[in-house]
Amino acid sequence: MPGPIFTPDDEPYLGREPLFVFDNLICSCLELNGKCAPNSRAGKLNELQRALCILLPQTISLALSIRELISLNPEVELFPIRLTPA
């Protein structure tokens, strides 16, 4: 059975301020990555720059996956976590 289909006028998560901020953050990251990516292919990169070329797209992908999870299930609670070194 297909899931519910929402239109822009009846999305169940409309009006949720943190989600709106998250959407804007994702858009900003995608825009910035689009501007920076060509420069990363143009020259020699140091170790940190090479690591960022791998991590940044994966981080954006993770954010988009989280965003999709929220849009499919508006009741989902995402608890903040704190990562500490082992």
Sequence and secondary structure as in RCSB ss.txt:
>XXXX:A:sequence
MPGPIFTPDDEPYLGREPLFVFDNLICSCLELNGKCAPNSRAGKLNELQRALCILLPQTISLALSIRELISLNPE
VELFPIRLTPA
>XXXX:A:secstr
       TTT TTTT HHHHHHHHHHHHHHHHHHHHHHHHTTS   HHHHHHHHHHHHHHHHHHHHHHHHHH TT
           
